[in-house]
Amino acid sequence: MVVSMKHGQTAFDHVPNAYETALSQYDRAVKHLSLDENVVEYMRWPRREFTVNFPVRRDNGRIEMFTGYRVHHNTVMGPSKGGIRYSMNVTLDEVRALAMWMTWKCSLVNLPYGGAKGGVLVDPKTLSVREKEGLTRRYASELIPLLSPHSDIPAPDMGTGPQEMAWIMDTYSMTVGYSVPAVVTGKPINIGGSQGRNEATGRGVIICMIEALKRKGLTNPGDISIVVQGFGNVGLHAAAYAYELGYKVLAVSDVEGGVYNPNGLDIPAVRAWAAEHNTPYGYPKGERVSNAELLTLPCDVLIPAAMEGQITEHNAPHLRTKMIVEGANGPTTTGADDIINDRGIQLVPDILANAGGVTVSYFEWVQGLQAFFWDTDEVFRQLERILVKAYDATVHMAEDHGVDMRTAAQMTAIKRVADALLTRGFYP
Ligand code: GLU
């Protein structure tokens, strides 16, 4: 897949196919598990793939056709769960990869869900609010046969947020004739969203980073420098929470480019500046860097929180970090994994590091089903408990089998789904 290069988006014009990465990670992990070969083959396949082509009326009166997908990778553990992405990189293969990663992510943190993902091939920045609402509602209505609180529960992902979830919830509710808040998560709080859901993914990234640092005896935040790629929902909240805890955040970026200050950035100030200018790129109290340059800045922890395929075999030899904590889904290719492992760089994999989002989505779903809502302290306390438990399970698997953290996380997750599948049995 060739993506067009914005200023320094990535230094390479070839972004590896995410589904190839997901499948090669899976093949690696199952090699260390003695599973029934029928089970291994079954879990390799997406269960359902839904493609829709639908019309949206533009503000100039013309109708434009858009293509969207929803893939259910595996539903052995429960209803399928996963976000919806609006981006110009959306392909069926990308959605397949992201759906598969959701299956493993939900299993790793022990949520009663299978994995799904959706995507619409659109640049949301080119739509007016009215057009975005039209696109979201029509896409949601195309997905109606799949959706319900007990079958498939969407959430935000790249290019979508609480407002899109509100439109999906409303479209579904209008169709069935009564309000069903639990059909989506990541909703605004005033219609049944959970406290802490917006911050959850970024906060979870930092909780996992702290676990990894603690195991190396590194407990003083002021001594640790962090570089964050991406300033969307994940990168922004990861940087903000790290800053709040006293870590030194040296650089942040978005698709336009990044800002770097070796003495540390004032993240609330960068955030305010970025809100005004629509990007942190150009923030005056730091140097401008491209995204490619940002990835190879010297730091203790690198947090890729933008998109898949950013750390490749081309730039992995040049990384100057001691640890990578993956905020994005699939930011590292399999070739890069080998180099990172050889170089002794510690990696906390995506399905663990960014599982905070779907974990609080689960809390939101539970709160919606019970119509009983929790306060922020309760949400963050339960979030930390679940992530630390998953972190421990991954470390145990890594130690028991002598494998890296990604393989260990995948093995832990895959084994649970495999066991559940065998308990349920193959139908018919
Ligand atoms: N899109 C997020 C992810 O990749 C959240 C999914 C969810 O909350 O269902 O994990």
Residues whose N, C-alpha, C, O or C-beta is under 5 A from the ligand:
A	BS01	LIG	K81 G82 G83 I153 A155 P156 D157 N354 G357 V358 S361
